[in-house]
């Protein structure tokens, strides 16, 4: 005999007319962490009628994203990301999503990504070499420019100068912020008003499309010159056997550029913030890169030897996971555990909050890369999902991990980044959880004397 299915309870603190909207707008990170204390599933009410079901249980989340993923679409947040235009891979559904993912997967497979390492290093090197002793760096912006440059060079064969690159970066940031605002206050009429924010978002979207259109035009003018992801997209055929239009390719590239740059840059910024606060971790990072590289340029052969660097990255992805919310929507009635979700239910969960849960991670607010040593107890399967899980797992996970490793090792082999005295850094949850302000002082370092090992 099966137990009766239950409806998820409504979270405490509902206010008439506005529901739970206030803490979501004013104290997001603390609120999504507090929601975990209310049970495996809980409902939020936004405004007078809108409800969102929050999944707190990692077991139910695993069930939703794997075995029952066919009952869910991408949901509210990803609907708003269609501001990029078209139906690119991050927001596509059904057969179009599956077909494009299968086509693009080889270009982002672990073995293929190894071939990008030289491009990654060569693209980031000029930025790192341009820093000056005691220069105050706006670290978030520097990391975003480097990450964006790597994505554009490796996948699109494009390498814009710093000025145009900054314009692209600012445009991506503007569009992302607009998407989040529209998701948090899902009132379509507000999106059509000629507000300053809406006008800025449309202008930024135009800049992005014009930039990518130029890249596509170069590829069409010299099709034998390039062998990259843009070239691959130009060979894709839709369900009718037709090639993708320039507008569809533009949407695909724009979405990949935005998603691929932002999360990597945020991870790098938090990583250098954490090691600057812990001299022992910084010493161990410098010792590893000096020993492994031994004064040589980083290559694919060095990556597996950078084990402490990888643990630093994993711990940053845990404690400072870029995703404070992700969404889905049920396309049919579905059962998760003992809970019933009707068709059309908007679902939300927080990797950021889950990765800080004291029931899953001992001393969860401590930045401890050694918690990932194999001899230490590991979190349950499904409790650490920095790139998601299931058929919608981030297609660029290996690219992002490799890029983060390369840039971390490149910077650490040449510089110490020290906090500016008197500054305070706090997490800001927008489209990702990024540092509020992160100004750091660049200090050149001498490499530890080492010998290359054979």
Secondary structure, 3 states (H helix, E strand, C coil): CCCCCECCEECCCCECCCECHHHHHHCHHHHHHHHHHHCCEEEEEECCCEEEEEECCHHHHHHHHCCCHHHEECCHHHHHHHHHCCCCCCCCCHHHHHHHHHHHHHHHCHHHHHHHHHHHHHHHHHHHHHCCCCCEEEHHHHHHHHHHHHHHHHHHCCCCCHHHHHHHHHHHHHHHHHHHHHHHCCCHHHHHCCCHHHHHHHHHHHHHHHHHHHHHHHHHHCCCCCCCHHHHHCCCECCCCCECCHHHHHHHHHHHHHHHHHHHHHHHHHHHHHHHHCHHHHHHHHHHHHHHHCCCCCCHHHHCCCHHHHHHHHHHHHHCCCCCCEEEEECCCEEECCEEECCCCEEEECHHHHCCCCCCCCCCCCCCHHHHCCCCCCCCCCCCCCCCCHHHCCCCHHHHHHHHHHHHHHHHCCEEEEECCCCCCCEEECCCEEECCCEEEEEECCCCCCCCCC
